[in-house]
């Protein structure tokens, strides 16, 4: 989509092409259910956090069209949940993360780690945390290093049936420092370090939910968007004569 926007700007300006982009039509219906509570303790590190509760998921291989599109950009298909989050990340530039709903235990808390706390990440490495590391937690433990790397125990497993899907905007400086401190360079941190579009967070979530419903037969139970202090757009001055 980013490449399409770039081409549209160039061709419309230089060649008067009058092009429009046909984006996937997706919408996230509002919901009043209270399956999950989202609490952001550090709004500087995480100005926006969106999520969706999805039930009836069947973890299996992705359809051929999805596997082929991922292979075409050098990614190895893993399972339908991970593949969909990767596909949407590359399509929209907004990273996503899926948790097993059982491990969330009814509450998401976004906060800084306590000095010396530990987490076992998806690569099965135990990492000691710093008080500047932003974490995604449930009420009792750390589940994920925000915007950088998922935890081993809270991720999607082969027997997962219900998930909590995260889409967020994390502060780019915070993610960059954490990734450097832990020697991590993930697809997620690569994007957050450079600054994702805070206005596209909910769109990316809706797109992933749509694909999950289409491909896995899952059902959206609840969606939430915690964005109390919207970030202001940048004003950029241009001198057309120059």
N, C-alpha and C positions, 0 to 999 in steps of 0.2 A: 504494500500500500504506500509506503514511503517513496519507493522508486516511482510509482504511478503519479504521486503528487509532484515529484520533481519534474517528470516528463511533461505533465500537464502544464506546469508553470512555464517551462521553456517553450513548448510548442505553441501555447496560447499567446505568449508575449512576442516571440520572434516570427512565428508563421501564421498568427491569427487563426489558429486551428479550431477555436471554440469547442474544446474537448471538455467532457465531464467524466468523473470517475464513478463507476458503478460499484459501490461498496456492498458487501453482504448485508441484507436487511435483517437485522437481529434486534430484539428488544427484550429487556429483562423485566418481567411483570413485577409490580410492587407486591410485597407480601407482609402480612401482619403477624405471621407465626413467630414464636419466640423459642426456636430450637437452639439458637446460639446467641450468646451475648458477646459483643465486641467492645473492648475497652482499650483505648489508646492512652497510655501514660506519658508517652513522649511524642508530642505532636510536631516537634521540630524534626525528629528523625523519621516520623511517618505522618505526613499531613493528611494522607487519604488511604483508607483501607476498606476494600469491598470484598464481599464473600458470598458464596452460595452453598446451600445444603442440598445435596443431590442424593437420592436414594434409588435402590434397585439397579445398581451398577453391576455389570458382569465383566470382570477383568479377563481379557483374552487378546488374541492377535487383532491388529487393526485390519480393515479392508485393504485390498491391494492398492487402490488409488491413493490412500493415505501413506502407505509404506513406500510407494514409488516416489511420491512427491518429497518425502523426507530423504530418501536415498539420493534423489537428484541434487540435493544441497549438502550432501556429505554426512547425513545423520543416520545412525542405525536405529531402526524401529525396535521398540521394547515391548510395550503393550498399549492397548487402545487409550488408556488414561494418560500415560506419559506422552504418547505420540500426539494426542490432541493438544496438550499444553505446549509441547514443542512447536507444533504446527502454527498455533495461534501466536506464540511468541515471535516466530519468524514472519508471520503475516502482518502483525500489528506493532511489533517491537516492544510489546509489553509482556514481561515475564509473568508466569503464573505458577502456583504451587498447589498440589493436591495433598490433603491430609486424610488419613483414615478417620472417619467421624467419631469412632469409638475413642480414639486417643485424644480428641479435642475435649471431650468430656463437658460439653455445654458452654465453654467459655474460651474466647481468644483474648489474650492480653499482650499488647505490644509495649515492651519496656526494655530498659538497659539491663544487662547482666550484672550480677554481683561478682566482684573480683574473686577469681579462683574457682568459680563454678565450672562445671564440665558438661560437654555434650558429645555424644557419639554421632558423627555425621554419616551421610549415605555411603561414603567410602570406607566405613567401619573404623575410622580413626577417632580416638578420643581427643578432643581439643579442650584446652583450658581457656576460659573466657576472660575477657577484660571488661572493666566497668563501662567502657565506651561502646561495647558491642551491643547493637540493637537486636533483640530477640523476639520471636513469636512463641508465646507460652500458653499453656492451659493453666488451670488454677494451682497446679502443684509442681510443674516442671517445664524446662525449656524444650521446645519442639523443633525449632528451626532458627538458623542464623539469618535474620531478615535480609532478603534480597541477595543472599550470597550462596547458602548451601542448606539443604534440608537435613533434618535429623533422621537417623536410621530407624528409630522405633515408631515414629508417628507417620511415616509415609505410606503410600498405597502398597498393599500386599496382594498376593495371588488370590486370597480369600476375602478381600475387601468387597463389601456390598454397598456401603454408604460412604460418601466423601464430603469433605468441606473444601471448596475450591477458593483459593485466595488470588485476588488481583489487587495490587497496591501501588502507591507511589512512595518510595523511600528516598530520603535525602542522599544526594549523590556523593557528597563529601564523606558522610558517615559510612556508606557502603564501601567507598574506595579505601578508607582507612582500615576497616575491618578485613576486607579481602587481602590487603597488603600485609596486615599483621599476621594473618593465618596462612599466608602463602597460597591463597586460592584465586583462581581465575576461571570462573564459570560463565556459561552463557548468560545467566541471570545478572551476575555482578558486572559483566562487561557492559550490559545495557544500562543498569542503574547508575553505574559510575559516570556515564556520559549524559545522564538525564533523560528519563522517559517523559512522555507527554501525560501530565496529570489529568488532562481532559479525556484521555482515551482509556482510562482504567476500566470504567464500567462497560465500555463498548467491547473491550477485549474479554471481559468476564462473560458478557452476554453471548459473544461469538463462541466461546468455549462451551458454555452451557448448551447452546443450540446443537453443537457437534456431538456432545455427550448424549443428548437425548436422541439424536438421529442414529448414532453409531452403536451405542450400548443399550438403548431402550430405557435409559434411566428417567427419573422424574425429578423436576425441580420442586423442592419443598419450601424453600425460603431464600430470599436474597437480601443483603444488607449493604449499605454504602455509608460509611462513617467519614464525613468530610466537613468538619465544623467550620474551618477557616479556609475557604477556597483561595488557592494561589492566584495572584493577579497576573494577567497577561503582560508580556514585555511590550513596551513601545519602542520600535526601531525606526530611526529617522533615515530617510534616503534622499540624496540629491540626484534627481534624474539627469540633470545636465552633466554630472560627473560620472 
